[in-house]
Amino acid sequence: MDEGTFLADLAAVISQSWLLILLGFLGLAWLTFQQRKSVVPGKPKRRLSDQASKNSDERNLNKAKSSKKETCLKIFFGTQTGTAKTFADIIKKEASEHSTKCEVIDLKTYDPEDNITDETDGKNICVFIISTYTEGSPPDDAAWFYKWLEEAASDFRIQKTMLQDMRYCVVGLGNSLYKERYNKVARNIDHWFHKLSANRVLGIGLLDENVASSKNGGIEADFEFWKNRFWSMVLGSPQNKKDVKPNCGTADGDTKEMYETSSEEDTEDEEEEGDGDGEKVQKANGVVDVEDIGKMVNNIKKAKAKRKVEDDNKSKEPREMITPLLRTSLQKQGYRLIGSHSGVKLCRWTKSMLRGRGGCYKHTFYGIESHRCMETTPSLACANKCVFCWRHHTNPVGTEWRWKMDDPELILEGALQNHCNMIKQFKGVPGVKSDRFTEGLTPKHCALSLVGEPIMYPEINKFAEMLHSKGISSFLVTNAQFPDAIRNLTPVTQLYVSVDASTKESLKKIDRPLFRDYWERFLDSLKALSEKGQRTVYRLTLVKNYNTEDIENYASLVSIGKPDFIEIKGVTYCGESKASRLTMDNVPWHEEVIKFVQDVVDRLPDYAIASEHEHSNCVLVAHKKFQVNGDWWTWIDYDRFHELVQMYKASEGQKTFSAADYMAQTPHWAVFGADERGFDPGETRFMRKKTKDISGC
């Protein structure tokens, strides 16, 4: 080919290319013109939603409305403490009132491998009510369902359209104090269903048991809000509109603070959404006009500012700690509730000593009169969720005081009144000694260890001083997460710190603390304890397979807090509980506790075993400064303590005193190695027939 021919061909190719490019631009211009032409003059513009799923939710909502006559509800629940099941049963009851078919299914008995495709017939609305448990994990009963769904959503061999005809919504139960783990299980389930093309009929409901942060005042109120919205969707008309709260985080009824959707959403449809000022922004297929972006940014800023003002206003109105559901649960367990955050309960050892059947280990170790001991707390909230919690985690949790606060006068008066009323119920009961019944109506000791974290109560110092002014001794237990509160605490008769583990990893496993810096707080609390002048105690609860190792580390912790005493007790088995995985296999025998104690004492030259209470499976280790001329002085001179504490108060803290100033001699029967093994010979030992008594104090 000569040069002229080549150049001619090249020119022809270039001309054709430019022609194609020109035609392409013309075609694009024509399409743009048609698109703009399709906009009806005067029709409000649209803006890009910060929740890209709203269009798909509205489409699915309409689909649910159109088929409401044949809708069948399937309520699946996964629970650790029973709350999710309670909510599921409420929906079933109301479904019956609305003549709507409803079935409640425990995820423990549900096999998604065989049954999940049955939910894709288009007739069912599947509601999944599930809580988030330890470390963001699902409840034990829902573990298999959770794992299967996760694997199905990520398995490339499974078609992502497998659940395209399934209609669902998810309700999560959690606590916002856990931050990034808050309702993690519900969020994941909602996301995985969406990945498998299931149709969400209602945005995810995030229920918060943290009363202080909940948008409606607690998990039950959040559920009521969600439930009304749910029935409005199912029935196609507002359900009990007058009972629906006007907002869930914002004044205009915006629910996005509580109801969320996953980030992967359908965006095919157009949507309309106001900006709050009557203007609209155009959005079609996810495309926004450039001139409208400025308006969108301004609208978002306005909305955030508005929400911040409303949240600040709400934060000025603290809520009550005890919610209706919590109140019911605690009352069923025998608590007498006082005000909005306190409680009192009659200890089994109080009942025992009223009958002359023996006292608790504090009677053996320190000489309290168990029938005159009041067990109470000014704060039902706690900063831990210990695996051995004998209250089955029915109490609230928190890291700071954000609730409505009752006066200490109200709490003390309510505690004494309720305690005495419970004592009065034993009048005339066979076996109750009349002299002890009379004495029991005048409490002389107060165990601030009922439940929760008493030291969280902002007026704990005033409360303790009021106890002392009435001649009532104070035994206060703290979970070693509030070191500053320990330092600021007024003198009490005896101050306990729970030392449930000896390493950072084991403490996280057994106490399940809310604070991220829990270990630093724990160590600082021990240091704070060493600075106190009055009697101090390390309290160890032994749980087999959890914290019975690392004896060297336990010994090193003693050198930090330098406690006067160390109580080491086998965990009390409180029966089956969905909130705890403990069984009788985790309860050590008394001889196993003694062996553990001896191993610890062998590493502590300044300490020795002083006493034991076999029936409570508890052993007392004491500093040798309480051993005078070979005799133990672990008991307390309570009258002398009250004299000293009143002098301390009168001198405004200038006249201090120490544990040695109010100690008393331990009777021979209470000393370790005695034949009585801690049982007061003045009492009558009562043995149950045919049933083994496994309870402790």
Number of C-alpha atoms within 10 A of each C-alpha: 5 6 7 8 9 10 11 10 11 10 11 10 12 11 11 11 12 11 11 12 11 11 12 12 11 12 12 11 12 11 12 12 11 11 11 9 10 9 12 8 7 6 9 16 19 22 26 21 17 10 14 19 21 23 19 21 19 17 15 19 20 16 15 23 17 14 16 18 14 13 19 19 21 20 25 22 27 29 25 20 18 14 19 22 21 13 18 23 17 12 21 20 13 14 17 11 9 11 9 19 15 21 16 16 17 16 24 17 11 16 12 16 11 8 10 14 13 12 18 20 13 18 18 23 25 22 23 24 23 28 30 23 22 13 12 17 16 24 24 17 18 22 14 18 19 22 12 13 19 16 12 19 21 13 11 9 8 12 13 18 12 18 21 17 17 24 26 26 23 27 28 26 27 25 26 20 19 19 11 9 18 23 27 22 23 27 21 16 25 23 21 20 26 24 21 20 20 22 24 25 27 26 24 25 28 28 29 27 23 21 26 24 19 23 23 22 19 25 25 21 21 22 20 17 23 24 20 18 18 21 18 17 21 26 18 16 12 15 17 11 12 8 10 16 14 15 15 21 20 20 12 10 11 14 19 16 15 20 17 18 22 19 12 12 18 16 15 12 14 17 22 17 18 15 18 11 8 8 14 19 22 20 20 17 12 16 11 17 13 8 9 17 14 9 16 19 11 12 17 13 12 15 14 13 12 14 17 14 12 14 15 11 10 15 14 9 12 16 21 18 28 24 20 12 14 18 18 12 14 17 13 10 11 11 19 20 22 21 17 20 24 29 25 26 21 21 18 15 21 23 20 19 23 26 22 19 20 27 28 26 28 16 20 27 26 21 21 22 23 26 32 24 24 28 21 29 31 33 27 25 25 25 24 25 23 22 18 22 21 17 16 18 21 20 21 22 23 25 16 13 15 18 18 15 20 18 13 19 12 12 23 20 12 19 24 17 14 21 24 18 12 16 21 14 9 17 13 11 9 8 12 18 16 14 9 16 21 15 14 24 19 18 20 22 23 22 18 25 18 25 25 28 26 24 25 23 22 18 15 19 18 15 19 24 20 15 18 22 13 11 18 23 25 22 20 23 24 24 24 28 30 21 22 12 19 23 15 11 16 18 23 23 23 19 22 23 24 20 25 25 26 20 15 13 10 16 20 19 17 19 21 17 23 19 16 10 10 21 18 14 17 21 18 20 24 25 19 20 26 19 14 21 14 21 23 25 24 25 21 21 21 26 23 19 11 15 20 18 15 13 18 13 13 20 17 13 20 19 13 16 22 19 26 23 24 27 23 23 26 23 26 23 19 18 13 12 16 15 23 19 11 20 13 14 11 18 20 20 15 19 11 16 21 22 12 16 22 15 14 21 18 12 14 16 10 12 21 21 21 25 28 30 26 19 19 20 25 26 25 25 26 24 20 18 12 23 17 10 6 8 14 24 23 30 21 23 16 21 12 13 23 20 13 19 22 16 16 17 15 11 11 10 14 10 13 15 17 14 18 16 14 22 20 18 17 22 16 16 18 28 24 20 14 13 11 16 17 28 24 20 11 9 14 13 12 11 10 8 7 6 7 8 10 14 14 19 16
